[in-house]
Amino acid sequence: MSDNITISTFQLFQLFPDQVTARKYLETRLWPNGTRCPHCGLTEHVTARKNGYYRCNQCREDFTVRTGTIFERVGGFPMQKKVADKGVDGRLYFEAGKSLKEMVLSVKSGNVRPTDIRDLRGVLEREENAELAGFLCIKEPSKAMHDEAARAGMYEYSGVSYPRIQLLTVHDILEDHHELYTPTKVGSRIATGQIALDLRAYPPK
């Protein structure tokens, strides 16, 4: 795939119809000379585990192709469909007591407007297990969009308040290293004080 190419969201899902396809593509781009541990930098003594996880037998750290990249900072899991699922482009899971809650994700590549945030508020209210929502975009959101997000209120957990709707641009992520804030993140190893969770500890009901 060329580095200088513009494609639509539909074309993107045609190229990467599921998480496994996307993961394998990222692995070939990030590790052209073989799997490399992001913790110690070694390529030898790496053991492949299930679901895209690897174990470095030198430093004894687990990692995935997302470890230490923008994908880990943002977090979340994309929807495994060629089209958006009723306004949901992905989900980020976090622990709340003895259960997993969700942050629904909406991704916009073109012009953005306050109606996008109002629509996301509707999704947040509709999704039974969702407590938070993340809006990711390229262009800078307007003040009206931030005001609309603020109207969604705050989510309280363990004495800490989190904005129910959070807005991030690509610049926020790449240049300012901002991320979506949740009480915890599944599979994250980022040093933000958040607890790292293993999704396998919460089997589907």
N, C-alpha and C positions, 0 to 999 in steps of 0.2 A: 504493500500500500504506500502511495506517495505521501511525503510529509506535507506537501503543499496542495491540499485538496479541501474543497468545501462540499459537504453532503447534507442532505436533509435528515431529520430525525427518523423518518420512515426508512431511508437508505441505511442509516446506522443500525437499526434493528434488523434489517435484512442481512447485514454483514455479521452482526453479533446477536443471533436469536436467543442465546441463553448465556448464563454466567460462565459455564465451562468454556465455551468458544472465546468469550472475551478474555478470560483468565489466561488461556493458552496463547492467545495473541500477545498479551502484555508480557508474558514470560519470554517469548521469542525476541521481543523488542528490548526488554530490560536486561535479559541474560543471554545475549547472542552466543557466548562462549560456554554456556552451561550455568546451572543454578549457582547463585552466589549469595552467601550469607550477608545480609545487610548489617549485622552486628559486628562481625570480626573481619569480613571481607574475603574469607576463604571460599574456594569453589570445591575443594575436596572434602571428603568426610561429611557429605550432606545426604540425609535419608529422606526420601519422599514419603509423606504420610497421606491420610485420606483428605478429600475435599480441598486440595490445593495447599495443604500445610506441609511444611518441611521442618526437619530438625537438624541443626548443625551439631555434629558430634564432637566438634572441637570446643566451642564455647557453650554448648548445651542449651542453645536458645531456639525457640520455635519461631517461624516466620512464614509469611506468604509473599506473593509478588507485590502486594499493596503496602507492605511494611516500609515505613520511612518515605512514602510517596504522598502526593496530593490525595490519592484515593483513600489513604488511611486517615488523613487530616479531616476530610469531609465525612468519611464513614458511610454506612448505609449499604443496602442491597438493591440493585435495579430490578424492576419488574421483568419477569420472564415472558413477555409478550411483545409482539411487533408494534402494538399500539398502546397508548397510555390506558391505564385502568381507571376510568372515571375520574381523571384529574390527578392520579397518583403515578408518579414516574419512578418512585423507589421508596424504600422504608428503612428506617434506622431503628434498631431495637435497644431498649435500655431496661434495667432492672428497677422495679418499684415494689419493695417488699419481697414477697415470694413469687411474684409473677413478672412477665415481660410486658412492657408497654411499647408503643410505637411512636416514632416521629415520621409522619408522612412527608415525602419530598416531591416538590414540583420544580421542574427545570424548564427555563425559557431561554431561547437563543436569540430571539428578535426583540422587537419593541415591547416594553412592559408598561402596564398601567394599573391604576388602583383597582379596576375590576378583577385583575388577576388575583389580587390579595383577597378580595371579597369572595371570589370563587374558592380560594384555598381555605378560607374560614368555613365555608359551607362543607367542604370535604372533611375538615377537622371535626366538625359537629356530627357529620354522618358516620365517620369511621368509629366503630364502637370501642376499639382498643387503642385509639390514638389520643394522646394527650398533648402532643407538640406537632408543629409543622415547620418545615424548612423550605424556603423559596430561593432557588439558585438561578442566577441570571448573568448575562454578559454586561448589559448596560446598567448604569447606575440607577437605582430606584429613586423615584421622586419623593419629596416630603409628604405628599398626599398618600403615597404607598406606605411609608413608614408610619404615618398617622393611622392608616387603616389597620396595619399590623398591631399597633399598640392597643387598638380597641378590642382585640381578641383577649387581652388580659394576660395574667401570669399563671404559671403552673407551680404549685408549692409541693416540695418534697424534702423531708428531713430538715425543715427549717430554712431551705434555700429556695429562692424564687427564680424561675426560668421563663423568659418570654414565650408565650404559647406559639407565636409565629415569629420566626427569625429569618432575616434576609441576608444573603451573602452574594457578592459578585465574584467573578473569576479573579479580579484584581485583589479582592479581600483575601482570597485563598492563597494565590500564588505569591503575591508581593508582601502582604501584611500578615500572612500565616494565621488568619482568623479561622475559626471552625464553628460548627454548630454545637451549642451547649445543651447537654443532657446530663442527668445525674450519673449515668454510666454509659459505656459503649460496648457492644458485643465485639469481642475479638480485637479490641484496640490495645496498643502498647504505647500510646503517646503519653509523655510525661506531663500531664495536665492536672494530676491529682484525681482523675477519674479512675474508677475501678475497671479492670479488664475482665470481661465476661466470656464464657464459652457457651455458644448457642446450644451446644449438644447437651448442656445441663438442663435445658428446658425443652423436652420433647413435645411435639405437637399433641394437642389434646384430641 
